Amino acid sequence: MQTKYRLVANQLIDSINRGEYPVGSALPPLHELTRRFDIARGTARSAIAVLVAEGLAVVKQGAGTVVCATAPTARRPDNRTPDREHLHVVLSGWAHADAEVSTRLGLRAGGLVVHRIRHHRSGRKLVQIDQQWIPATVARRIEAHTGHDIADTESTPHSNLITLMRHAGLHPVVAAITVHARMPEHLECARMSIPPTKPVLVTHQVVHDSTGNPVETTTTVGSPNLACPMFTVPVPA
């Protein structure tokens, strides 16, 4: 049996696919969703989080939740998937957090974390690079509840950990997002095929569980000219 927030999310996805909310338009605000579906505000937030996690919407400051894609349809006759954004885990393993990551996660400097690198591609072009850090306690809890070792790319190729965190009882919610622009590093220029004179957008995000403890932090680097920056599960307050 599907949860109430998943049912609401499915109805919103159906509305997007029918064209009621075209790409670039804003979804109804939380207070309207609570009235329309007779649900609690937290349920509405969780439904929006599903759409964001599935790459169908992003949360933009001042604009609300904006549709950035439609749900994938059946395969084309030539068996190729539609040319849309794809997210892949390219590296995952144990590491010791540096001072900045430790501060974001509330750990002692050098605390043990799982470090994951994800690539966002549009077609064949690499458009964004994520670096994720997850505290060891969270990684072990996910493994204990789901059987997935998120430090092992082969064992857990999941590009998004939100569902696994929910199954582990963590109820993740984005608590802080900061964004700034800077000039790209040499490796970023090479990997994303961008000129060194073109600024990149850097997003730092911290995800908390329902008790307020940090469970994940992500740094995303990508072009500020993207129509829909693919932040990781931002959830409106």
N, C-alpha and C positions, 0 to 999 in steps of 0.2 A: 504493500500500500504506500502511495506517495505521500510525502509530507505536504502540509498546506502551502508552505512557501514554494515548493516545487510545482504544485498545481497552478499557483498564481503565475509563476515564471513561465510555465508552458503556455498559459493564456496570453501573456504578453508577447511571447515568441510568435505565437500564431497571428497576433495582431500585426507584428512587424512584417511577417511574411505575406500578409494580405495587403500590405501597403498602407495600413492605417497610421503607422509611424515610419515614414521613409528614412533612409540613411541621412543623417544630418539634423533630424528633428529631435526634440526633447520628449522623453517619456513623462507621464504624469508625475507630479511630486508625491512624496510619501503620504502626505495628509489626504490627497485625493485617492491614492491606492487603498488606504485604510478604509475610506468610505465606500469606494466602489466594490471592494471584495469583502467588506465586513471583517477585516483582520486587524491584528495588533500592529503597531508601528515596527516592532522588531521583526515580525513576519514579512512586512513589506520590504524592509531593508534586506532581509535574507533573499527574497525573490529577486531584487535588483542585483544582489551579489552574484546570483546564478548567471544572469545575463552578462555581467561584466566578466566573470570567470570563463564563460564560453565564447568571449570575444565578440559579443553582439552589441555591447554598449560600453561607454566610458563615462566617468564622472568628471565634469569640467566645472571649475570654480566659476560661479556666476551664471552658468548655463544649465545646471542640473545634470541629469543622466541623459546622455546623447547617444542615439543609435548610430553605430558605425559599420554594421554589416547585417546581412540576413542570415538565417540559419542555413547550413549546407543542405542542398537538395540531393535527389538521387544522382548517381554517377552519370556522366555523359556517355553517349553511345560508344565513344572510343575508350571508355573506362578510365579516363583521366579525371582527377578531382578538379573542381572549379579553381580558377586562379585567384586564391585569396590568401590571407595571412596564415602562416603556420608557425607554431612555437615548438622548439625542440630542446631537450636537455642534451648538452654536448659534453658536460663534465660534471661529476659529482663525487665527493669524497670528504674525509675528515680533515679539519684544519684547526689552527689556533687563531682566534679572532684578534685583529689588531685593535688599537685603542679606540678608534672611531666606531667600529662594529660592536665592540664590547660595551661602549657607552649606550649605543642604540638599543642593545638587547639587555641592558642591566646586568652584565656579567663582569667578573673580574678580568682585567687585561690578560689576554692569552687564553681565555676560556675555550673549551672544546666546542666546536660547531661543525655542522655539515655545510660545506661550501658547494653551491651548484651554479653552473653557468648555463644560461639559456639563450638561444638565438631566435629572433623573430625574422621570418622571411616573408616577403611578398613576391610570389613566384620564386625565382631563383635568387633574388637580390636580398642580401642581409640588410635589414633596416633598423634593427635595435638589438642591443646586447644587454642582458640582465645578469647581475650577480646576486645570488641569494645566500643568506646565512641563517641557519636554523640551530638553536641551542641543542646540545646533546640530549638534555632531558626531554625535549619535544620529539626529537628523532626517535629516541628509545620508546617513548609512549606510543608514537605512530606505529612502530614495528610491533609492539606488544598487542595493540588493538586490531591491527590490519594485516600483520605479517609482511609488510613491505619495508625493506631496508632502503631508506631514501638516500643513503650514502653510496648506494650501488646503482649506477646508471642502468645496468642490465636488469637488475631486480625490480627497480621502480623507474620506468621511463616516463612516468607521469610528469607532464610539463607544469601542471598546476597542482599544488598540494592542498588546496582548500578543502576538497572533498575528503581527503585522507585525514586532515585535521578534525573535520567535523565528526568523522567516524570514530576518532580517538577522543571525542567529547570536549574538544577545545573551543569550539564556537568562535572562530577567528573573525575579527573586525578590524579594519584599517583604522589606526589611531592617529597617524601623523604622515603628512606628505609635504616634502619641500622640493622646489624646482628651481634650477638656475641654469644659465647657459655658460658655456666656456668653449675655448678652441679645442679641437679634437687632438688626441694623442696620436703618435705615429702609427701604432698598431691599429687603432680605430679607423684611421684613414685607409689603411691597407685592407682591413677586413670588410668595411662597409663601402669601399670605393667612393670616398668623399674627399674633396680637396682640403688641404690643411688650413685654408682661409675661411672655410664654412663652419660656423659655430654648431655645436651639438647641444641638445637639451639633456640635462642630467636630473633624474628624479630619485630622491631618497624616500623610501616608504618603510614604515614600521607597522606591523600587524600585532595586535594584542588579542588575548583570549577574553572570555567573558568576565574574568576576574581582574583584568587590567594588566596581566603579565605579558611582556613581549614574547612572541612565539616565532617571529620571522622578520627579517629586514631585507629589503631589496634595493639595489642601485641599478637604474636603467639609463642607458646612454643611447640616444637616437637623434634623428634629424628633427629640428623644431618645425620644419615645413610639412611634416606628416599631417594629414588631415585629422587622423585619429590616433594620437599617441597611445600605445597599448600598455597602460599602467597595469599593475597587478592587483586585481580585485579591489579597487577603491570602493568603499561603501559610504554613502552619505550619512551625515550625523542625524 
